[in-house]
Amino acid sequence: MIVQLRYYTEGPGKDEGIQEGDVLVSNNPQLAGGSHLPDITVITPVFNQGKIVFFVASRGHHQVQPWPP
């Protein structure tokens, strides 16, 4: 998950900035360090007096449904 955090805080999106109330959600396995599409990573910045003091992150996985069912 650290790769995704770095991607969003130091990569191409850094110029947009992270504002209080933002939540970053990604399932991109190539650009941001996820392992594959069914993995969804949620990163939430925690602010104190207008500055980011740390991030809370979690990753969930949803079932890959075989085809045809």
Buried (B, 14 or more C-beta within 10 A) or exposed (E): BEEBBEBBBEBEEEEEEBEEEBEBEBBEEEEBBBEEEBBBBBBBBEBEEEEBEEBEBEBEEEEEEEEEE
